Amino acid sequence: MIPKYRKQFNQEFSQEKYDQVKEILMQKSGIMPVFRISESPLFLTRDFESKLLEASESIIDQIKSLPPETLQKAVPDNCRVPNDTKQPHFFTIDFGICKNKHGEIEPQLIELQAFPSLYAFQKVFEDTFCEVYPFLSEIRNPMPQEEFKNYMKELIVGDEDPEQVVLLEIYPEQQKTAIDFLLTEKLLGIKTVCLTTIKKEGKKLFYENDGKRIEIKRIYNRVIFDELDRIPDLKTEFDFREEIDAVWVTHPNWFFKISKFLLPLLQHQYVPKSYFLNEFPESERLENFVLKPLFSFAGTGVNLHPTQEITDVIGDKENYILQRKVQYEPIFEDINGEFAKAEIRLLYIWREQDERPILLENLGRMTKAEMVNVDFNKNDAIWIGSSNAFFAKE
């Protein structure tokens, strides 16, 4: 989309530089990323960035105007956690990079979440691209590292001692996002703790560090609550549904409230029409829609080609949506003259005192397959995987 930077990057690219990017990420974190790192960043125009921000601001306005009781309907009764908050601490929004009927490149909303994504990793990833390809520094995210760190520290650690703040996950060392946990520890001075090791006394939570028992005051929550029931033989002293003397960052209820549940309620030219499955009108055609379970994560359960036979056997139709298909446009040229498609996730934080969230970073995902998921790509494909977007004038 920006020939100048695409041409320069492709000319400078080499396997050695790609290996260097991964090596630097390993040096900075201590482990090699287990998800695939794309060889290339996304180069997007300032005009496209304006469209992203326009759509995001409209979506934020619409969410803020919804009655609290509407959002509460999204939280399953068996997953409701006490002491809900006015707004989430994190807000992420995914857009596909598409072409409209006039041939213009535009964003189309894919989904949105109030769940922390790879915030620490993406900032380091952007820095690493700039280290290996110095010309990228002229179009990098204008937010300095120190400002980014201060925002994250204020949000997650607050006024507490970092020792009393934990990043909470279930079996964190087994997660694909473990590299982000380690970079978050380095950024904020907090520990990553497994849910199974948490001790509870009354309403207080504790963890052990170097043989010392430490009370937890704030929880940077990376556990996907509704997935806990799917883990066999999981033993914990702490149930999310119990009241605790600790602050959730972000509160687990928001995982459900800012989710695919909202898609049928939003309207904008960059928001594809969506319906709850139990409200799908006869005037629409199934083949024009994608079927998505409301609360799946990382694309699980998505059906790109739903049929009447498939939808008829779904018992809990209120827990599925149909979202109008969009066409990702292959516009990111690789060194072989082939093209990848992509989507971009905007990473916002939403401080408790702020009326609106603040955009900190972005996350790109590139693919040459039907779905934006590395598992669907051929093993020898390039220009696929996790990426980062740089914006510039054409």
N, C-alpha and C positions, 0 to 999 in steps of 0.2 A: 504493500500500500504506500510505502515511501521509497521510491526506487533508489534514491541516494544512499540511504543506510542499508537497505537490503543488498545492494550491489557491493558496498564496502565490506559488509559482514561476510558475505559469501566468498569474496576474494581473499579475505584474511583467514577464513575458517580452515582448520586442519584437524585431523584426528588427535594430534598431539595437544592442541589447544582444548579440545573437548575433554581429553583425559586430565588436562591441567585444571579445568573447572571442577571436575569431580574430586580431584586430589585436594584442592583448596577447601572444598566443602567438608571433606573428611578431616583435614587438619583443624579447621575451625570448630568442628563439632565433636570429633573423636570417633565417629563412625562413618561408613560409606552410606549414602542414601540407598534404601532398598527399593524405592519406587524409581521409575525411569526418569532421568533428567534429559530434557530435550537439548539437542545440540544448539538450538537457536532461540533467541528471544523473539517476541512479537514486536513488529514495528507498526504503529498505528498513528493515524493523523490526529491533529488537534481537533479537527472537525468531528471525528469519530468519538474522541474523548468528550466533547461537548454533548453529543447525543447520549453517551453513557450517563453523564452527570445529570442531564435533563430528566432522563427516565428514572434514575435513582431518586432524585429529589421529589418527583411526582409520587413515586411509590412510598417514600417516607411520609409525605403529606397524607396519603390515603390511609396508611397504617395508623398514624397519629389520630386520625379522625374516627377510627372505628371504636364503638363502645367497648369498654373492658369486658363486658359479658360475652361479646362475640368472640373475642380472643380466648376467653376461658373455656368456650365450648370445644376448643381444639385439644385440650389436655385430657387424656383418658383418665377416668376416675382412679384406676389402679396405679397411675403414675403421678398423681398430684402431690407436690411437695409443699410443705408449709412455708410461710413467710415470703410470699411472692413479692416481686419488685415492680415499680412503676414502669420501668423500661429495661431492656436487656443491656448488658455491658458490651456485647459484640453483635455486629450486624454484617452479614456477608450476602452478596447478591451476584448471581451468575448470569452472564449474557452470552448467547451464541453470537458469533460474528457471521452475519448473513447478508444475502443480497435480496433487495425487494424487487417488485415487478417493473420498476423503472430502471433497474440495473445499478442502483445505488447500494453501497455497503452500509449496513445499519445493524445496531444491536437488537437482539430479541431475548427477552427474559426467559431463562430456563428454570431457575428456582432461587429461593432465598432462605437464609438460615440465621438464627440467633445463636450460633455455636462457633467457638473459636476455630479458625482454620490455621494454616501454617504461618502465623504472623512473624515470629522470630526468624524462621527459615527463609521466608521470602525476602526480608530485608538483607540478610546475608547473601542470598542468591543474587540479588540485584548488584550488591557490592562486588561479588565474585565475577559476574559478567564484565563489570567495568574494569576490574583488575586485569583480566585476560585480554579484553578488547578495550583499550583506553579511550578510543574515540566515542564510546557509549557514554562517557561521563558528561558530555555536553548536552545530552538529552535525558539524563537520569531524573528520577523522582527528586523534586527540589527539597524534600524534607530531610534535614541532616540526621545522621545517626543518633546524635545526642538528644535531639528533640523527639525522635521516635522512641528512644529508650525512656525518656521522661514520661511520655504519654503512657507507655505500657506499665511503667513502674507505679505511676499514680493510680492507674486503673486496677491493677492486679494486687499490688502490695499495699497501696494506700498508706496509712500512717503506722502500720504494724511493722514489727521486726521481721525481715525476710525469713528468718528461721521459723516463724510461726505461720508462714504462708506456704501452701503446698500446691503443686500441680497434681491433680488426682486423675488417675487412669486405672483401668483394669489390666493387669499384666503388661505394664508399659513397655518393657523390653521386647515384647512380641509384636508391638504395633508398628505398622508401616511408617507412622509419623514420629518414631522414636528420635529421629534426628532433630525434629523441632523441639522436643522435650529438652534435649541436651542443650540446644542453643538458647532456650528460654531460661534454663538454669544459669547459664553463663551471663545472660543479659540482666537477670533480675536477682540472682543470688538465692533462689528458692530451690527446694528439693522436689523431685518427682517421686510420688508415693503411690503404691498399689493399694487399691480399695481393700484387698483382703488382709492387709497388715494394719489397718486403722483400728485403734482401740477406743471404746466408748464407755464413759462413766457419767451417768445421768445424761445431761445435755451436752457434755463436753467431749471433744474428740482429741485423740493423741496419736502421735507417731514416734518411732524411735530413730535417733540419728547418733551414730557412734556410741551406742549404749546409753544415750540420754533420752529421757521421756519428755516430749515437747508437746504443749497444747497447740492445737490448730485454731487460728483466728480467722483466716480467709482461705477459701478453696477456689483455685483456678481449675474449674471443672472441665475435664476432657472425656468424661465417661458418657457414653450414649445410653441414657437410662433404660430405654425400652429394650435394649439388647441384653441386659443383665439376665433376664429370664431364659435366654437361649443358651447360656453358658452352663454346661452340665456340672453338677457337684460343686457349685460355687458356694463357698462358706465365708460369710462376713459378719462382723459384730455390729455393723452400721447399716441401717436401712435408710435410703434416701427419704422415705416418707415420714421419718421421725423428725421432730423439732430439735434443732441443735443450736448451740451458742457459737455459731460461726457464720461468716458472710459468704454466700455463694457468688462466684464471679465466673460465668453468669448463672443466674438461677435456672435450675433444670426445667421449670415449666416453660421457659421461653423456647426451648428446643422444639416444642410442639406448636406454640403460638405463632412463631415466625417460621413458617414451613410451607409445604405445598398446599396446606389447608387454606392459605390466603390467595392462591392463584385465581380461583374463580371469582374472588371479590375485587380484583384489581382491574383497572381500565387505563390503557395508554396505547399509543400507536406502536410502541416497542414491547407490548405485553400481549403474547398470543392468547386468544380466547381459550378459557378453560371451564370445565364443568365438573362437579362431583358426579361420579358414575351413576348414582341413583337419581340424578336430575338431568341426565343427558337427553336432549330433545330429539324427537323423531325426525326433525327437519335437518339434522346434521348427519354426516356420513362417518362411520367409525374409521374408515381407512385414511381419513384426513387427520387423525388424532393419535397421540401417544398415550398409552395407559401407564399410570404411575401409582404405586401405593403411597399413601400419605406420608408414612414415617420411615421409609427405607432410607439407607445411607449409602453413599458412594455408588449410586446407580443400580443397586440390587432390586430385582423385581420389576424393572422397567420393561415394557413390551412395546416395541416400535411398530408392530403390525397386529393390533388387536382385532379380533373377529367377534361376531355375535356369540359364537359357541364359547369363546373364552370368557366373555363378560357375563354370560348367562349363569355360569357355574360359580361366580363369586358371590358369597353369601353376605359379606359386610360391604356392600357397594358404597356406603357412606365413607369408607376408609380408602377410597380410590378416587383419582381424578383422571379426566381425559383432557389433554392439553394439545391444542392445534399444532401440527407439525410445522417446523421451520426448516429451512434449507441452509445448512452451514456451507459457506462458500470457500472453496480451496483457493486461497490467495497468497499463501506464504511459501515462496519458491525456495526449494533446496538447491544444493550444489549440482544435482543431476537434472535440473529443469522440471522436477516433479513438484506438486503443490500439496501442502497440508492445510487442514481446517483447524479452527481453534475456538475456544471460548475463554472468557476472561471473568475472573471473580474479583470484585471490589471488596477490600477488607477495611471495614469501618470499626471504630470503637464508639461507645455511647456512654459517656460519663454521667454519673447520677445527677450532676448539677446542670447538665446541658439539655437544651430543648431539642437539639438535632445531633446526629452522630457525626464523627470526624473521620474523613478518609485518610488512612495511613499508608496503605500499600495495595498492590494488586497481585494476582496469581493467574498465570496463564496455563492452559492445557491444550496441547496440540495432538492431532490425530490424522491418520489417513484412512481410518476405518469408519464404519457407519455410526458407531457410538464414540463419544469422547472418553475413552477408557483404554489405557495402554494394552490391556489384556486382549483387545479385539484387533490389534495390529499384527502385521507379519513380523517375524523375528528380525528380519534384515532391514526393516523400515527405519528411516532417519527423519529428523524433524518431528518427533513424537515425544510425548511425555510432559512433565512439569516444566513450566517456563515462566517468564516474567515479561511484562509489556513495557515498552518505551514509547513515549508520545513525542511527536515533533511536527513542525510545519512541513507541508509537502514541498 
